[in-house]
Amino acid sequence: MPSPSLPLKHPTYSPGSKTSLVPSEGEDLDGFHVRNTYAQLDMTGVKGDGYEEGVERTRARIGNSRASQYLAENAVGDGTEKSQALPPQEIQTLNAVDRYGFFSTPSHDRLVLVPSAPLLKRLAVTRAGPSSNKPSAQSLDTVPPAPLPIKEAARIEKWTRMMQPLARDQGTNIQSWRVKPSKQGKLRLRTYKGIPDRWRPAAWDMFMTRIAQTSPGEMTRLGEQYRQSLDKPSTYDIQIDLDVPRTISGHIMFRTRYGAGQRSLFHVLHCFSLHCSACGYVQGMGPIAATLLCYFEPEKVYASMVRLHDAYGMHTIFSPGFPGLLEAIYIQERITEQMMPDVYAAFQKHNISTTSYATKWYITLFSNSVPFQTQLRLWDAFLLEGTDLFVAVAVAIVWVYRDHITSGAANFETILSLLSSFFIPEDEDSLLLWIEKTLGDKKLRANMSQWRADWKELVAAGKEATALL
């Protein structure tokens, strides 16, 4: 058994948890070391949480040198850090973060602009532009800072008038919200215009409750399930621990190794890996959980992940073979073939498979493909609409760059590079309006439903392998 490598100043454990005391029967000892480390640090915290990098303890064990031992011991908190005055370094970091908590902009290999002009035209059958068009789109050097929403204050007031409490706990704290019956007709449009950030947790939870039909009793059960799962070993713990520090870079909550944000992310992913034996854990779950942790406490993030899995079709996205991903890609290809036949022909000509560029879009729900504030707005609509939303986003990207894809100078490398970029909308409102109109097309939605049925028939007949580009 590996010896505890975490020198604790206060070697106490949660009285309500068996976690970290002893490994479970048959538990991998390296996996136990990971679980043990996170559990112990939950009790003590770590110093410099949010503004220091922290000390690695699991991916590389603490060395035997006095210097290594000293650094490790000195990094452990004593439980009083948050009750003291903020140190200058923390104040400096807090002054540098943007409205979403990012103190630095994550780097990306290729940044391209999503121009608004192509989005002025609604999705319709469209032929290719001149073959003399450039094969590449306008590139950018850096991700621009998140703009301050001009109408945020007005939208906060509108949402405040539109929402009302649905349920309260024993202390009369509001647990859930609903839309006033007289305001239901305004919900969709206001969601696409952008949910005010202070209303986002309430709205997201309301949307998930609607689609998953979650009762208060079910939320209580999921909370208990989360707490019980913390004490159980997962065969994915080592991989989750490897992925946690690299899941969402540049965000103050996840900056410090084993800080509160990283510990919460580990716990959520650990518990969720036990929810479905077929799905287990895949890397795409991390960015989704991290985004939710920006708005909910870990227990509710776990419940949200379960609802996404069970009611939003994420089970089929995460399960072996990614059947839901392939279904979404099939629908995306049918829309492309019907509305942009020349683009579809260009994909065929250059042997571009949709899975080669769109897989990460669907698995991470566009978490690592657009700026954070754009991702949030896409998620606003996704949690309202369901999985069709991300098919529409994928089609929007192809639509915007259709003239580049069909350029006479385009080839396999230029097309794949373009569609594998990090996309920065020139105007988020134009993008969301285009998506809203696309999904508001009843004929298209009916076709999408039919294509889903067609895909299931292809799978049943064993013909799905030849049905995709």
C-alpha positions in Angstrom: 0.0 0.0 0.0 1.4 3.4 -0.9 2.2 5.5 2.2 0.2 8.7 2.6 2.3 11.4 0.8 0.2 14.2 2.1 1.7 15.7 5.3 -1.3 17.0 7.2 -1.2 19.6 9.9 -4.6 18.6 11.1 -5.0 14.9 10.2 -8.8 14.8 10.6 -11.4 13.3 8.3 -15.0 14.0 7.7 -17.0 12.2 10.4 -19.7 11.4 8.0 -17.4 9.9 5.3 -15.4 6.7 5.1 -13.5 8.2 2.2 -9.7 8.0 2.4 -9.5 5.9 5.6 -8.8 2.6 4.0 -9.0 1.4 0.4 -12.1 -0.6 -0.6 -11.7 -4.3 -1.2 -10.0 -4.9 -4.5 -9.5 -1.1 -5.1 -6.4 -0.2 -7.1 -3.9 1.3 -4.7 -2.9 4.1 -7.1 -6.5 4.9 -7.5 -7.0 4.9 -3.7 -4.0 7.3 -3.4 -5.8 9.7 -5.7 -9.1 9.5 -3.9 -7.3 9.7 -0.5 -5.5 12.9 -1.5 -8.5 14.8 -2.6 -10.5 13.7 0.4 -7.8 14.8 2.9 -7.4 18.2 1.2 -11.1 18.7 1.4 -10.6 18.9 5.1 -7.6 21.2 5.2 -7.8 23.2 1.9 -4.6 24.4 0.2 -2.8 27.6 0.5 -3.1 30.3 -2.2 -6.3 28.8 -3.6 -7.1 30.8 -6.7 -3.8 32.6 -7.1 -1.0 30.1 -6.7 -0.3 27.1 -8.9 -0.2 24.6 -6.0 1.9 21.5 -5.5 1.4 18.3 -7.5 0.7 15.2 -5.3 -0.8 12.5 -7.4 0.4 12.6 -11.0 4.0 12.8 -9.6 4.4 11.7 -6.0 6.0 14.0 -3.6 9.8 13.5 -3.6 11.8 12.2 -0.7 14.0 15.3 -0.5 13.6 17.8 2.3 12.8 20.5 -0.1 10.0 18.5 -1.7 8.5 17.6 1.6 8.7 21.1 2.9 6.9 22.5 -0.2 4.2 19.9 0.1 3.6 20.5 3.8 3.7 24.3 3.5 1.1 24.2 0.7 -1.5 22.5 2.9 -4.0 24.9 4.4 -4.9 25.1 8.1 -8.5 26.0 7.6 -8.1 29.7 8.5 -7.1 31.1 5.1 -10.5 32.3 4.0 -11.1 33.9 7.4 -8.1 36.2 7.1 -7.5 39.4 5.2 -6.8 38.8 1.5 -3.1 38.8 0.7 -1.9 41.3 -2.0 -1.3 38.5 -4.5 -4.9 37.3 -4.3 -6.2 40.9 -4.6 -4.1 41.4 -7.7 -5.5 38.2 -9.2 -9.1 39.1 -8.4 -8.6 42.5 -10.0 -7.4 40.8 -13.2 -10.3 38.4 -13.7 -13.1 39.0 -16.2 -16.8 38.8 -15.4 -16.7 35.0 -15.8 -13.6 34.4 -13.6 -10.9 34.1 -16.2 -7.6 35.7 -15.3 -6.0 34.7 -18.6 -7.2 33.8 -22.1 -6.7 30.1 -23.0 -4.4 29.8 -26.0 -5.6 28.1 -29.2 -3.7 27.0 -32.3 -6.0 28.8 -34.8 -8.5 31.5 -34.3 -11.0 32.4 -37.0 -13.7 35.0 -37.2 -17.3 33.9 -37.7 -18.5 36.8 -39.9 -22.1 38.1 -39.4 -22.8 38.7 -43.1 -23.6 35.1 -44.1 -25.9 34.8 -41.1 -28.1 37.5 -42.5 -29.5 35.0 -44.9 -31.7 32.2 -43.5 -30.9 28.6 -44.2 -32.2 27.7 -47.6 -31.0 25.8 -50.7 -27.8 27.6 -51.7 -25.3 27.1 -54.5 -21.6 27.6 -54.2 -20.0 31.0 -54.6 -17.3 31.9 -57.1 -14.5 29.3 -57.3 -12.1 32.2 -56.9 -13.0 32.6 -53.3 -10.2 32.2 -50.8 -10.0 28.8 -49.1 -9.2 30.4 -45.7 -11.2 32.6 -43.4 -10.1 35.7 -41.6 -7.8 34.7 -38.8 -7.3 36.5 -35.5 -4.3 36.8 -33.3 -6.0 36.7 -29.9 -9.3 36.0 -28.3 -11.0 39.4 -27.6 -12.1 40.1 -24.1 -15.6 39.2 -23.1 -17.7 42.2 -24.0 -20.0 43.7 -21.3 -23.6 43.0 -22.3 -25.1 46.3 -23.2 -28.7 45.4 -22.2 -27.8 43.3 -19.2 -29.6 45.5 -16.7 -32.7 45.7 -18.7 -32.8 42.0 -19.3 -32.3 41.3 -15.6 -35.4 43.4 -14.9 -37.4 41.5 -17.6 -36.3 38.1 -16.2 -37.1 39.3 -12.7 -40.7 40.1 -13.8 -41.0 36.9 -15.7 -39.9 34.4 -13.1 -41.5 33.4 -9.8 -40.4 30.9 -7.0 -41.7 27.4 -7.5 -40.4 25.6 -4.3 -38.6 26.6 -1.1 -36.7 24.7 1.5 -37.5 24.6 5.2 -35.6 27.8 5.7 -37.7 29.5 3.0 -34.8 29.7 0.6 -35.9 29.4 -3.0 -34.9 26.0 -4.4 -36.5 26.2 -7.9 -38.2 28.7 -10.2 -40.8 28.7 -12.9 -42.0 31.2 -15.6 -45.2 33.0 -14.8 -48.0 31.6 -17.0 -48.6 35.0 -18.6 -45.0 35.2 -19.7 -44.5 31.8 -21.2 -44.7 33.2 -24.7 -41.7 35.3 -24.1 -39.4 32.6 -22.8 -37.9 31.3 -26.0 -37.1 34.7 -27.5 -35.6 36.0 -24.3 -33.5 32.8 -23.9 -32.0 33.3 -27.4 -31.3 37.0 -26.6 -29.1 35.8 -23.8 -30.0 34.9 -20.2 -28.6 37.5 -17.7 -25.8 35.8 -15.9 -27.4 36.3 -12.4 -30.5 34.4 -13.7 -28.5 31.7 -15.5 -28.5 29.1 -12.6 -32.2 29.5 -12.1 -33.0 29.3 -15.8 -30.7 26.3 -16.5 -32.1 24.4 -13.6 -35.7 25.1 -14.7 -35.0 24.0 -18.2 -33.4 20.7 -17.1 -36.2 20.1 -14.6 -38.7 20.5 -17.5 -37.0 18.2 -19.9 -36.0 15.6 -17.4 -39.3 16.0 -15.5 -37.4 16.0 -12.2 -39.4 16.1 -9.0 -38.1 17.5 -5.7 -37.9 13.9 -4.4 -35.7 12.9 -7.4 -33.3 15.8 -6.7 -33.1 14.7 -3.1 -32.3 11.1 -4.2 -29.6 12.4 -6.6 -28.1 14.4 -3.8 -27.9 11.3 -1.6 -26.5 9.3 -4.5 -23.8 11.9 -5.0 -22.8 11.7 -1.3 -22.8 8.0 -1.2 -20.7 7.7 -4.4 -17.9 9.8 -2.9 -17.1 6.8 -0.7 -16.9 4.4 -3.6 -13.8 3.6 -5.7 -13.9 4.3 -9.4 -11.6 2.6 -11.9 -11.5 6.0 -13.7 -10.0 8.0 -10.8 -6.5 8.0 -12.1 -7.6 9.3 -15.5 -9.9 11.8 -14.0 -7.1 13.1 -11.9 -4.9 13.5 -14.9 -7.5 15.4 -16.8 -8.7 17.7 -13.9 -5.8 20.3 -14.0 -6.1 20.7 -17.8 -9.8 20.8 -18.2 -10.4 24.6 -18.0 -7.3 26.7 -18.1 -7.1 30.4 -17.1 -10.0 30.3 -14.7 -9.5 31.4 -11.1 -11.7 28.6 -9.7 -9.6 25.9 -11.3 -6.1 27.5 -11.2 -4.7 26.0 -8.0 -3.7 22.3 -8.0 -6.1 20.6 -5.5 -7.9 23.9 -4.8 -11.6 23.9 -4.1 -12.5 24.1 -7.8 -10.3 21.2 -8.9 -11.4 19.1 -5.9 -15.1 19.8 -6.8 -14.4 18.8 -10.4 -12.7 15.6 -9.4 -15.6 14.7 -7.0 -18.3 15.3 -9.6 -16.5 13.4 -12.3 -15.7 10.6 -9.9 -19.3 10.2 -8.8 -20.6 10.6 -12.4 -18.3 7.8 -13.6 -20.2 5.5 -11.3 -23.6 6.5 -12.6 -23.6 4.6 -15.8 -21.4 1.5 -16.3 -21.7 1.8 -20.1 -20.4 5.4 -20.2 -18.0 5.4 -17.3 -15.8 8.4 -17.8 -14.7 10.1 -21.1 -12.6 13.2 -21.4 -15.5 15.3 -22.8 -17.3 15.2 -19.5 -14.7 17.4 -17.8 -15.5 20.7 -19.6 -19.2 20.2 -19.2 -18.9 19.6 -15.4 -16.4 22.5 -15.1 -18.9 24.9 -16.8 -21.7 23.8 -14.5 -19.5 24.3 -11.5 -19.3 27.9 -12.4 -23.0 28.2 -11.5 -23.9 25.3 -9.2 -22.6 23.6 -6.1 -21.0 20.1 -6.8 -24.0 18.1 -5.6 -26.3 20.0 -8.1 -23.7 19.7 -10.8 -23.8 15.9 -10.4 -27.6 16.0 -10.6 -27.4 18.2 -13.7 -24.9 15.8 -15.3 -27.3 12.9 -14.6 -30.2 14.8 -16.2 -28.1 15.6 -19.2 -27.2 12.0 -19.5 -30.7 10.6 -19.0 -32.9 13.2 -20.6 -30.8 15.1 -23.1 -29.4 12.1 -24.9 -25.8 12.5 -23.6 -25.8 8.8 -22.7 -25.6 8.1 -26.4 -22.9 10.7 -26.9 -20.7 9.2 -24.1 -21.4 5.5 -24.5 -19.0 3.2 -26.4 -19.1 3.8 -30.1 -20.6 7.2 -29.5 -24.0 6.3 -31.2 -25.6 9.7 -30.4 -22.6 11.5 -31.9 -23.0 9.5 -35.1 -26.7 10.2 -35.2 -26.2 13.9 -34.9 -23.5 13.8 -37.6 -25.9 12.0 -39.9 -28.6 14.7 -39.4 -26.0 17.4 -39.9 -24.9 15.7 -43.2 -28.5 15.4 -44.4 -29.1 19.2 -43.8 -25.8 20.0 -45.6 -26.7 17.7 -48.5 -30.1 19.2 -48.9 -29.4 22.9 -48.3 -25.7 23.2 -49.4 -25.3 20.5 -52.1 -22.0 22.0 -53.4 -20.5 22.0 -49.9 -21.5 18.4 -49.5 -20.0 17.6 -52.9 -16.8 19.4 -51.8 -16.6 17.2 -48.7 -17.0 14.1 -50.9 -14.4 15.3 -53.3 -11.8 16.0 -50.7 -12.6 13.0 -48.5 -13.6 15.1 -45.5 -15.4 13.0 -42.9 -17.6 15.0 -40.6 -16.3 13.0 -37.6 -12.8 14.4 -38.3 -13.8 17.9 -37.3 -17.2 17.8 -35.5 -16.6 15.1 -32.9 -15.2 17.5 -30.3 -18.1 19.9 -31.0 -20.7 17.4 -29.9 -18.8 15.6 -27.1 -17.9 18.8 -25.3 -21.0 20.7 -26.3 -18.8 23.3 -28.0 -16.9 24.0 -24.7 -13.5 24.2 -26.4 -14.5 25.6 -29.7 -15.9 29.1 -29.0 -15.3 31.8 -26.4 -16.8 31.1 -22.9 -19.5 33.8 -23.2 -20.6 32.3 -26.6 -20.6 28.8 -25.1 -22.9 30.0 -22.3 -25.4 31.5 -24.8 -25.3 28.3 -26.8 -26.0 26.3 -23.6 -28.9 28.7 -22.8 -30.6 27.5 -26.0 -29.4 23.9 -25.7 -30.9 23.4 -22.3 -34.2 24.9 -23.6 -34.3 23.2 -27.0 -32.5 19.9 -26.5 -29.8 18.2 -28.7 -31.1 19.6 -32.0 -29.4 22.8 -30.9 -25.9 21.6 -31.5 -26.7 20.2 -34.9 -27.9 23.7 -35.8 -24.7 25.2 -34.5 -22.6 22.8 -36.5 -24.7 23.6 -39.6 -24.3 27.3 -38.9 -20.5 27.0 -38.9 -20.5 25.1 -42.2 -23.0 27.7 -43.6 -20.8 30.6 -42.7 -17.7 29.1 -44.4 -19.5 27.5 -47.3 -17.7 29.7 -49.9 -14.3 28.9 -48.4 -15.1 25.1 -48.5 -16.2 25.2 -52.1 -13.3 27.4 -53.3 -11.3 26.2 -56.2 -8.2 26.5 -54.1 -9.6 24.5 -51.2 -8.1 21.1 -50.4 -8.2 18.5 -47.6 -5.8 20.5 -45.4 -7.4 23.9 -45.8 -10.9 22.6 -45.1 -10.0 20.5 -42.1 -7.9 23.3 -40.7 -10.7 25.8 -41.0 -13.3 23.6 -39.4 -10.9 22.6 -36.6 -10.4 26.2 -35.6 -11.5 28.1 -32.5 -14.5 30.2 -33.7 -15.0 33.8 -32.6 -18.3 35.3 -33.6 -18.2 38.8 -35.0 -21.6 39.2 -33.4 -23.1 36.6 -31.0 -26.6 38.0 -31.5 -26.5 37.3 -35.3 -25.4 33.8 -34.6 -28.0 33.0 -32.1 -30.8 34.7 -34.2 -29.8 32.5 -37.2 -29.9 29.4 -35.0 -33.3 30.4 -33.5 -34.8 30.9 -37.0 -33.3 27.6 -38.2 -34.8 25.6 -35.3 -38.0 27.5 -35.6 -38.5 26.1 -39.1 -41.2 23.5 -38.6 -40.4 21.7 -41.8 -36.8 21.4 -41.0 -37.6 20.1 -37.5 -39.9 17.5 -39.0 -37.1 16.5 -41.4 -34.7 16.2 -38.5 -37.1 13.9 -36.7 -37.5 11.8 -39.8 -33.7 11.6 -40.3 -33.3 10.4 -36.7 -35.8 7.6 -37.5 -34.0 6.8 -40.7 -30.7 6.6 -38.8 -32.2 4.1 -36.3 -33.3 2.0 -39.2 -29.8 2.1 -40.8 -28.3 1.0 -37.4 -30.8 -1.8 -37.1 -30.0 -3.0 -40.6 -26.2 -2.7 -39.9 -25.8 -0.2 -42.7 -24.7 2.8 -40.6 -21.0 2.5 -41.5 -21.6 3.4 -45.1 -24.2 6.1 -44.4 -21.7 8.8 -43.4 -19.1 10.8 -45.3 
